[in-house]
Structure formats: structure tokens, C-alpha cells
Amino acid sequence: MTTTIVPITCDHPAFDQTAALFDAYRVHYGLPSAPEMTRSWLHHQLAQHRISAAAAIRADQVCGFVTATVMPASLMLGTAWSIRDLYVGPHHRRSGIANALLQHIIHSARAAGASRLSLQTETDNVPALTLYARVGFRPVTGLELLNLRLDPKPEDPGDTT
């Protein structure tokens, strides 16, 4: 079966299917389904050019997507791309879709002259880590990922309110 990778914009015919799959992705990570909020958020991010997205389409069905951001690479006086989200629907996994989405974003970043493409995933996500290593991604040593939560919620251990 042929897979086509297409850039997704707010007015692309596959936008609604992509938004629905994005909602399924959020549910996969334990968040409640919120189809309209997810659609609105994705639409806004794409319209404001905060992210770019591409979808994998088979038989007129969106079965996976990837999103990326472009950031300044100030020391290199260039740009670096970051893959923010990569998801393939459960029934379409292990069929080459994730690899096709990765190849699409790698090609797009190279064509745009980016100096680097990065991503992050959980340390126990062995299938993803295996795929990323096979494609050529390598762990970054000597750096720590740090976050500062700006919207504390009551369940946050550091919240004293």
C-alpha cells in the first residue's frame, strides 16, 4: 500500500483527520480527549507558523503525523529544527510510516539549510529509540534537559499554594 507524506496547513483537506489523530496522540499520553480544543490549538499553531506539520496518508486516511519547529542556532548563525511530535496510529505501526515521516522532515530540514535536527523521547520508548538510532540520531552527552513550569497545577510537588 502506498504512503504519501504531505505538508499539512490549516486549509489542507486532511487537516481535520490530522487534528483527530493528534487528539488520539494526546490520549495515548494519558490526557483526556478534547477534539475541538485539539483542533483549535493545532490550527492556531500552524496559522501562526509556530510549528509545521506533515501527515502520512494511505488510502485517503491520515495514519501518522510529524510536527517540527524551527529555532535560531545563534552560535552557528543558522537554524536548527526540532521534531516536537511524531505519532503513528496503532493499526499502522511497524509498516514504515514513522520512518517515512522522519525521512520527510530530515529532507525538509536539509533543504531549508538547517544545521541540526533534534528530538526528544522517553528513555523507555525502545521502539522509537531504535528507529531514531537506525536513521542516524545520536544521544547528546554533556547537556541536561531542564524545565521551569510556568502553569503550576495543584498536583505539582513544587506548588505551595
C-alpha positions, -999 to +999 in steps of 0.1 A: +000+000+000+014+034-010+020+060+017+021+097+007+036+123+030+021+157+026+026+191+044-004+200+064-018+235+065-050+248+081-068+246+048-055+212+037-082+187+031-065+163+055-063+189+083-094+176+102-082+140+101-047+151+113-063+170+142-083+139+151-052+118+151-034+145+171-062+141+197-056+103+198-019+110+203-027+132+234-049+104+247-020+079+241+000+100+266-027+099+292-045+132+285-083+134+282-097+135+247-106+171+237-112+170+199-124+206+194-096+221+217-070+200+200-082+211+165-083+247+176-048+245+191-033+228+161-050+253+137-036+282+158+000+268+159+000+262+121-016+295+113+010+314+135+038+293+119+049+281+153+050+246+140+049+229+107+032+195+102+032+167+077+008+137+076+012+102+062-018+093+041-028+058+030-060+051+011-072+086+019-067+081+056-043+100+078-024+073+097+005+093+111+019+128+115+051+147+125+054+183+137+085+204+139+097+238+149+125+260+135+147+277+160+177+301+157+211+284+160+228+315+172+263+302+175+262+287+140+244+318+127+218+295+112+188+274+122+181+242+139+149+221+136+133+202+164+108+174+159+081+180+185+057+152+178+058+120+158+028+096+160+015+067+140-019+053+147-018+019+164-031-001+134-005+014+111+026+008+132+055-013+121+047-005+084+073+021+077+052+052+083+073+066+111+104+062+090+087+079+060+077+108+083+113+110+096+128+110+061+104+137+051+114+160+079+151+153+075+148+161+038+128+193+046+153+205+072+183+198+049+166+216+020+160+246+043+197+247+052+192+237+089+224+229+107+208+203+130+177+183+136+169+172+172+142+154+190+134+140+225+116+109+236+112+090+268+141+068+278+119+037+279+105+042+244+126+014+229+108+012+195+112+049+189+149+050+202+157+020+179+142+038+149+159+071+157+193+054+160+188+035+128+180+068+110+212+084+125+201+103+156+226+101+185+222+109+222+236+143+232+260+140+261+271+168+284+237+185+284+208+184+308+172+190+298+157+215+323+122+228+325+106+256+345+069+250+349+050+283+343+015+270+349+017+251+382-011+227+389-021+215+424-006+181+417+029+197+411+052+188+440+067+224+439+034+241+442+029+257+476-004+275+470 
